[in-house]
Amino acid sequence: ADGAALAFRNGAFDLVVSQDTIEHVEDDRRFVGEVARVLKPGGVFIVFTPWRREHMEKPENPFHLREYSVGTLRALLAAHFAEIRLWGRRWGRELSRTERELDLVRRFDPLGLRALIPRAVRHRVGNLWLRTRRAKPLDRITVEDVEYLEGAPPGSTTLIAVCRAKA
């Protein structure tokens, strides 16, 4: 579907969730306008996007057209939404350690050849490595290992905006 021309009637939805999409959309202003259009008055739009301290029009990720700062995301959303609450998502202490331990192994694969190995096998091997390093294995990671912090503080990897449509 074309996010800048949604094929739904006005006010069709109570809730719209966009996870890791807006940074890929060519016309982000039109996309946000379309989301606002298809929401019922007072409806909620939740948008997840990579968090950057400073807005980037040419990010390192070649698939992203831009990456937002708190200020630029808020400004984009403010044209259509009466209320905007921002949150940051980051790895908790144990998940951060797990990722650091896995990075020790990942650095030996600069060509990304591990992608050729089925995910289940990679996870099994990763879990064995993590257990030998006394880090939390992947099969023990839960939602409690991720932190959600209001206001998108430094260290957040994802910016989450919870927006309420104008009534």
PyRosetta script that sets phi, psi and omega in degrees:
from pyrosetta import init, pose_from_sequence

init()
pose = pose_from_sequence("ADGAALAFRNGAFDLVVSQDTIEHVEDDRRFVGEVARVLKPGGVFIVFTPWRREHMEKPENPFHLREYSVGTLRALLAAHFAEIRLWGRRWGRELSRTERELDLVRRFDPLGLRALIPRAVRHRVGNLWLRTRRAKPLDRITVEDVEYLEGAPPGSTTLIAVCRAKA")
pose.set_psi(1, 151.2)
pose.set_omega(1, 176.9)
pose.set_phi(2, -89.5)
pose.set_psi(2, 110.1)
pose.set_omega(2, -178.4)
pose.set_phi(3, -63.4)
pose.set_psi(3, -18.5)
pose.set_omega(3, 179.3)
pose.set_phi(4, -92.9)
pose.set_psi(4, 1.6)
pose.set_omega(4, 177.4)
pose.set_phi(5, -151.7)
pose.set_psi(5, 70.2)
pose.set_omega(5, -175.8)
pose.set_phi(6, -68.6)
pose.set_psi(6, 135.4)
pose.set_omega(6, -176.1)
pose.set_phi(7, -89.8)
pose.set_psi(7, 50.5)
pose.set_omega(7, 179.4)
pose.set_phi(8, -131.8)
pose.set_psi(8, 154.9)
pose.set_omega(8, 179.7)
pose.set_phi(9, -73.0)
pose.set_psi(9, 161.0)
pose.set_omega(9, 175.3)
pose.set_phi(10, -58.3)
pose.set_psi(10, 137.9)
pose.set_omega(10, 175.7)
pose.set_phi(11, 66.5)
pose.set_psi(11, 27.8)
pose.set_omega(11, -175.7)
pose.set_phi(12, -77.0)
pose.set_psi(12, -21.4)
pose.set_omega(12, -170.9)
pose.set_phi(13, -128.6)
pose.set_psi(13, 146.9)
pose.set_omega(13, 171.9)
pose.set_phi(14, -83.8)
pose.set_psi(14, -28.5)
pose.set_omega(14, -173.2)
pose.set_phi(15, -145.4)
pose.set_psi(15, 136.5)
pose.set_omega(15, 171.6)
pose.set_phi(16, -128.9)
pose.set_psi(16, 130.1)
pose.set_omega(16, 177.6)
pose.set_phi(17, -118.1)
pose.set_psi(17, 129.8)
pose.set_omega(17, 177.5)
pose.set_phi(18, -125.4)
pose.set_psi(18, 108.5)
pose.set_omega(18, -178.0)
pose.set_phi(19, -109.5)
pose.set_psi(19, 117.5)
pose.set_omega(19, 176.4)
pose.set_phi(20, 53.1)
pose.set_psi(20, 48.8)
pose.set_omega(20, 179.6)
pose.set_phi(21, -122.2)
pose.set_psi(21, -44.5)
pose.set_omega(21, -169.4)
pose.set_phi(22, -58.3)
pose.set_psi(22, -29.9)
pose.set_omega(22, 179.1)
pose.set_phi(23, -70.8)
pose.set_psi(23, -10.7)
pose.set_omega(23, 179.3)
pose.set_phi(24, -101.4)
pose.set_psi(24, -10.8)
pose.set_omega(24, -173.0)
pose.set_phi(25, -83.8)
pose.set_psi(25, 127.3)
pose.set_omega(25, -178.6)
pose.set_phi(26, -58.2)
pose.set_psi(26, -52.5)
pose.set_omega(26, -177.1)
pose.set_phi(27, -108.9)
pose.set_psi(27, 83.5)
pose.set_omega(27, -175.7)
pose.set_phi(28, -64.7)
pose.set_psi(28, -33.3)
pose.set_omega(28, 178.7)
pose.set_phi(29, -64.5)
pose.set_psi(29, -43.9)
pose.set_omega(29, 179.2)
pose.set_phi(30, -67.3)
pose.set_psi(30, -38.3)
pose.set_omega(30, 177.2)
pose.set_phi(31, -59.1)
pose.set_psi(31, -49.1)
pose.set_omega(31, -179.6)
pose.set_phi(32, -63.6)
pose.set_psi(32, -38.7)
pose.set_omega(32, 176.6)
pose.set_phi(33, -61.9)
pose.set_psi(33, -39.7)
pose.set_omega(33, 178.3)
pose.set_phi(34, -66.9)
pose.set_psi(34, -41.2)
pose.set_omega(34, 177.3)
pose.set_phi(35, -61.0)
pose.set_psi(35, -45.9)
pose.set_omega(35, 179.3)
pose.set_phi(36, -60.8)
pose.set_psi(36, -38.9)
pose.set_omega(36, -179.2)
pose.set_phi(37, -63.8)
pose.set_psi(37, -41.7)
pose.set_omega(37, -175.6)
pose.set_phi(38, -84.0)
pose.set_psi(38, -5.3)
pose.set_omega(38, 175.7)
pose.set_phi(39, -84.6)
pose.set_psi(39, 144.4)
pose.set_omega(39, 171.7)
pose.set_phi(40, -68.2)
pose.set_psi(40, 156.5)
pose.set_omega(40, 174.0)
pose.set_phi(41, -54.4)
pose.set_psi(41, 130.3)
pose.set_omega(41, -177.5)
pose.set_phi(42, 81.1)
pose.set_psi(42, 0.9)
pose.set_omega(42, 178.7)
pose.set_phi(43, -65.9)
pose.set_psi(43, 167.9)
pose.set_omega(43, -173.9)
pose.set_phi(44, -117.5)
pose.set_psi(44, 136.1)
pose.set_omega(44, 174.1)
pose.set_phi(45, -118.2)
pose.set_psi(45, 124.1)
pose.set_omega(45, 176.4)
pose.set_phi(46, -115.3)
pose.set_psi(46, 123.5)
pose.set_omega(46, -178.1)
pose.set_phi(47, -125.8)
pose.set_psi(47, 128.9)
pose.set_omega(47, 175.9)
pose.set_phi(48, -107.1)
pose.set_psi(48, 137.6)
pose.set_omega(48, 176.9)
pose.set_phi(49, -156.3)
pose.set_psi(49, 153.4)
pose.set_omega(49, 176.9)
pose.set_phi(50, -56.7)
pose.set_psi(50, 141.4)
pose.set_omega(50, -177.7)
pose.set_phi(51, -95.7)
pose.set_psi(51, 132.9)
pose.set_omega(51, 174.6)
pose.set_phi(52, -130.7)
pose.set_psi(52, 139.8)
pose.set_omega(52, 177.5)
pose.set_phi(53, -60.6)
pose.set_psi(53, -39.2)
pose.set_omega(53, 177.9)
pose.set_phi(54, -124.7)
pose.set_psi(54, 139.6)
pose.set_omega(54, 179.9)
pose.set_phi(55, -57.4)
pose.set_psi(55, 139.7)
pose.set_omega(55, 179.9)
pose.set_phi(56, -126.4)
pose.set_psi(56, 122.1)
pose.set_omega(56, 175.4)
pose.set_phi(57, -85.5)
pose.set_psi(57, -21.1)
pose.set_omega(57, 178.3)
pose.set_phi(58, -132.9)
pose.set_psi(58, 74.9)
pose.set_omega(58, -177.7)
pose.set_phi(59, -69.6)
pose.set_psi(59, 166.2)
pose.set_omega(59, 178.1)
pose.set_phi(60, -62.3)
pose.set_psi(60, -37.8)
pose.set_omega(60, 179.7)
pose.set_phi(61, -67.2)
pose.set_psi(61, 116.4)
pose.set_omega(61, -175.0)
pose.set_phi(62, -68.6)
pose.set_psi(62, -12.5)
pose.set_omega(62, 179.8)
pose.set_phi(63, -91.3)
pose.set_psi(63, -11.4)
pose.set_omega(63, 179.4)
pose.set_phi(64, -93.4)
pose.set_psi(64, 133.0)
pose.set_omega(64, 175.5)
pose.set_phi(65, -81.2)
pose.set_psi(65, -27.1)
pose.set_omega(65, 178.3)
pose.set_phi(66, -163.1)
pose.set_psi(66, 163.0)
pose.set_omega(66, 171.3)
pose.set_phi(67, -134.4)
pose.set_psi(67, 138.8)
pose.set_omega(67, -167.6)
pose.set_phi(68, -96.0)
pose.set_psi(68, 146.0)
pose.set_omega(68, 165.6)
pose.set_phi(69, -92.0)
pose.set_psi(69, 171.0)
pose.set_omega(69, 176.6)
pose.set_phi(70, -56.3)
pose.set_psi(70, -46.1)
pose.set_omega(70, -176.9)
pose.set_phi(71, -64.6)
pose.set_psi(71, -43.5)
pose.set_omega(71, -177.6)
pose.set_phi(72, -72.8)
pose.set_psi(72, -34.4)
pose.set_omega(72, 177.1)
pose.set_phi(73, -68.5)
pose.set_psi(73, -44.1)
pose.set_omega(73, 179.1)
pose.set_phi(74, -60.0)
pose.set_psi(74, -44.6)
pose.set_omega(74, -179.8)
pose.set_phi(75, -62.4)
pose.set_psi(75, -40.6)
pose.set_omega(75, 179.0)
pose.set_phi(76, -62.3)
pose.set_psi(76, -42.9)
pose.set_omega(76, -175.8)
pose.set_phi(77, -79.0)
pose.set_psi(77, -29.2)
pose.set_omega(77, -174.1)
pose.set_phi(78, -61.8)
pose.set_psi(78, -24.8)
pose.set_omega(78, 179.9)
pose.set_phi(79, -66.1)
pose.set_psi(79, -21.4)
pose.set_omega(79, -173.6)
pose.set_phi(80, -124.3)
pose.set_psi(80, -12.2)
pose.set_omega(80, -172.6)
pose.set_phi(81, -123.8)
pose.set_psi(81, 137.2)
pose.set_omega(81, -176.9)
pose.set_phi(82, -75.2)
pose.set_psi(82, -31.3)
pose.set_omega(82, -176.5)
pose.set_phi(83, -135.9)
pose.set_psi(83, 132.8)
pose.set_omega(83, 178.6)
pose.set_phi(84, -134.3)
pose.set_psi(84, 121.0)
pose.set_omega(84, 173.9)
pose.set_phi(85, -115.1)
pose.set_psi(85, 130.9)
pose.set_omega(85, -177.4)
pose.set_phi(86, -106.9)
pose.set_psi(86, 142.5)
pose.set_omega(86, 179.2)
pose.set_phi(87, -133.5)
pose.set_psi(87, 155.2)
pose.set_omega(87, 172.0)
pose.set_phi(88, -115.7)
pose.set_psi(88, 146.6)
pose.set_omega(88, 175.7)
pose.set_phi(89, -120.1)
pose.set_psi(89, 134.4)
pose.set_omega(89, 177.2)
pose.set_phi(90, -148.7)
pose.set_psi(90, 163.7)
pose.set_omega(90, 176.5)
pose.set_phi(91, -70.4)
pose.set_psi(91, 141.3)
pose.set_omega(91, 172.7)
pose.set_phi(92, -75.6)
pose.set_psi(92, 179.7)
pose.set_omega(92, -175.1)
pose.set_phi(93, -56.6)
pose.set_psi(93, -50.1)
pose.set_omega(93, -176.4)
pose.set_phi(94, -69.2)
pose.set_psi(94, -39.6)
pose.set_omega(94, 178.1)
pose.set_phi(95, -67.0)
pose.set_psi(95, -36.1)
pose.set_omega(95, 175.7)
pose.set_phi(96, -60.8)
pose.set_psi(96, -43.4)
pose.set_omega(96, 178.6)
pose.set_phi(97, -65.2)
pose.set_psi(97, -42.4)
pose.set_omega(97, 177.8)
pose.set_phi(98, -57.2)
pose.set_psi(98, -46.0)
pose.set_omega(98, -179.7)
pose.set_phi(99, -65.4)
pose.set_psi(99, -39.7)
pose.set_omega(99, 177.3)
pose.set_phi(100, -61.3)
pose.set_psi(100, -42.3)
pose.set_omega(100, 179.5)
pose.set_phi(101, -65.2)
pose.set_psi(101, -41.7)
pose.set_omega(101, 178.6)
pose.set_phi(102, -67.6)
pose.set_psi(102, -32.6)
pose.set_omega(102, 177.1)
pose.set_phi(103, -62.0)
pose.set_psi(103, -29.2)
pose.set_omega(103, 177.0)
pose.set_phi(104, -61.1)
pose.set_psi(104, -33.8)
pose.set_omega(104, 178.7)
pose.set_phi(105, -83.9)
pose.set_psi(105, -42.3)
pose.set_omega(105, -176.6)
pose.set_phi(106, -60.0)
pose.set_psi(106, -30.3)
pose.set_omega(106, -177.5)
pose.set_phi(107, -65.2)
pose.set_psi(107, -16.4)
pose.set_omega(107, 177.7)
pose.set_phi(108, -87.1)
pose.set_psi(108, 9.2)
pose.set_omega(108, -179.5)
pose.set_phi(109, -129.9)
pose.set_psi(109, 61.9)
pose.set_omega(109, -176.1)
pose.set_phi(110, -64.7)
pose.set_psi(110, -20.5)
pose.set_omega(110, -180.0)
pose.set_phi(111, -91.0)
pose.set_psi(111, -2.8)
pose.set_omega(111, 178.9)
pose.set_phi(112, 70.6)
pose.set_psi(112, 29.2)
pose.set_omega(112, -178.2)
pose.set_phi(113, -68.7)
pose.set_psi(113, -21.0)
pose.set_omega(113, 179.6)
pose.set_phi(114, -61.0)
pose.set_psi(114, -21.9)
pose.set_omega(114, 178.1)
pose.set_phi(115, -63.3)
pose.set_psi(115, -18.3)
pose.set_omega(115, 178.6)
pose.set_phi(116, -79.3)
pose.set_psi(116, -15.0)
pose.set_omega(116, -179.3)
pose.set_phi(117, -91.0)
pose.set_psi(117, 132.8)
pose.set_omega(117, -179.7)
pose.set_phi(118, -54.1)
pose.set_psi(118, 141.5)
pose.set_omega(118, -176.8)
pose.set_phi(119, -53.9)
pose.set_psi(119, -42.9)
pose.set_omega(119, -178.9)
pose.set_phi(120, -59.4)
pose.set_psi(120, -39.5)
pose.set_omega(120, 179.2)
pose.set_phi(121, -69.1)
pose.set_psi(121, -45.1)
pose.set_omega(121, 177.9)
pose.set_phi(122, -57.9)
pose.set_psi(122, -42.3)
pose.set_omega(122, -179.9)
pose.set_phi(123, -66.9)
pose.set_psi(123, -39.2)
pose.set_omega(123, 178.4)
pose.set_phi(124, -62.1)
pose.set_psi(124, -46.3)
pose.set_omega(124, 178.8)
pose.set_phi(125, -65.6)
pose.set_psi(125, -42.7)
pose.set_omega(125, 177.8)
pose.set_phi(126, -59.5)
pose.set_psi(126, -43.1)
pose.set_omega(126, 178.6)
pose.set_phi(127, -62.0)
pose.set_psi(127, -40.4)
pose.set_omega(127, 177.4)
pose.set_phi(128, -62.2)
pose.set_psi(128, -45.4)
pose.set_omega(128, 178.0)
pose.set_phi(129, -59.2)
pose.set_psi(129, -48.0)
pose.set_omega(129, -176.8)
pose.set_phi(130, -62.9)
pose.set_psi(130, -39.4)
pose.set_omega(130, 179.2)
pose.set_phi(131, -65.2)
pose.set_psi(131, -38.5)
pose.set_omega(131, 178.2)
pose.set_phi(132, -67.0)
pose.set_psi(132, -26.4)
pose.set_omega(132, -179.7)
pose.set_phi(133, -92.8)
pose.set_psi(133, 2.6)
pose.set_omega(133, -178.9)
pose.set_phi(134, 57.7)
pose.set_psi(134, 37.0)
pose.set_omega(134, 175.1)
pose.set_phi(135, -106.9)
pose.set_psi(135, 159.7)
pose.set_omega(135, -179.3)
pose.set_phi(136, -66.5)
pose.set_psi(136, 121.3)
pose.set_omega(136, -178.8)
pose.set_phi(137, -72.1)
pose.set_psi(137, 158.8)
pose.set_omega(137, -177.4)
pose.set_phi(138, -57.6)
pose.set_psi(138, -36.6)
pose.set_omega(138, -178.2)
pose.set_phi(139, -73.9)
pose.set_psi(139, -1.0)
pose.set_omega(139, 177.5)
pose.set_phi(140, -112.6)
pose.set_psi(140, -2.1)
pose.set_omega(140, 178.9)
pose.set_phi(141, -70.7)
pose.set_psi(141, 134.4)
pose.set_omega(141, 179.5)
pose.set_phi(142, -131.2)
pose.set_psi(142, 177.8)
pose.set_omega(142, 178.5)
pose.set_phi(143, -60.7)
pose.set_psi(143, -25.7)
pose.set_omega(143, 178.5)
pose.set_phi(144, -68.4)
pose.set_psi(144, -13.7)
pose.set_omega(144, 179.4)
pose.set_phi(145, -86.3)
pose.set_psi(145, 1.8)
pose.set_omega(145, 177.8)
pose.set_phi(146, -116.9)
pose.set_psi(146, 135.9)
pose.set_omega(146, -178.9)
pose.set_phi(147, -105.5)
pose.set_psi(147, 137.5)
pose.set_omega(147, 174.2)
pose.set_phi(148, -116.9)
pose.set_psi(148, 120.3)
pose.set_omega(148, -173.2)
pose.set_phi(149, -126.1)
pose.set_psi(149, 125.7)
pose.set_omega(149, -179.2)
pose.set_phi(150, -65.1)
pose.set_psi(150, 139.8)
pose.set_omega(150, 176.4)
pose.set_phi(151, 92.3)
pose.set_psi(151, -0.2)
pose.set_omega(151, 177.9)
pose.set_phi(152, 53.6)
pose.set_psi(152, 63.8)
pose.set_omega(152, -179.8)
pose.set_phi(153, -70.8)
pose.set_psi(153, 162.7)
pose.set_omega(153, 177.0)
pose.set_phi(154, -53.3)
pose.set_psi(154, 147.6)
pose.set_omega(154, -177.0)
pose.set_phi(155, 95.8)
pose.set_psi(155, -13.5)
pose.set_omega(155, 176.4)
pose.set_phi(156, -69.1)
pose.set_psi(156, 143.8)
pose.set_omega(156, 176.9)
pose.set_phi(157, -105.0)
pose.set_psi(157, -20.4)
pose.set_omega(157, -178.7)
pose.set_phi(158, -131.2)
pose.set_psi(158, 136.8)
pose.set_omega(158, 175.6)
pose.set_phi(159, -100.8)
pose.set_psi(159, 130.7)
pose.set_omega(159, -179.0)
pose.set_phi(160, -123.0)
pose.set_psi(160, 124.3)
pose.set_omega(160, 176.9)
pose.set_phi(161, -111.7)
pose.set_psi(161, 129.3)
pose.set_omega(161, 174.9)
pose.set_phi(162, -110.8)
pose.set_psi(162, 112.4)
pose.set_omega(162, -171.5)
pose.set_phi(163, -118.1)
pose.set_psi(163, 141.0)
pose.set_omega(163, 174.9)
pose.set_phi(164, -109.9)
pose.set_psi(164, 128.9)
pose.set_omega(164, -179.7)
pose.set_phi(165, -66.3)
pose.set_psi(165, 153.4)
pose.set_omega(165, 176.7)
pose.set_phi(166, -62.1)
pose.set_psi(166, 139.4)
pose.set_omega(166, -177.4)
pose.set_phi(167, -76.4)
pose.dump_pdb("model.pdb")
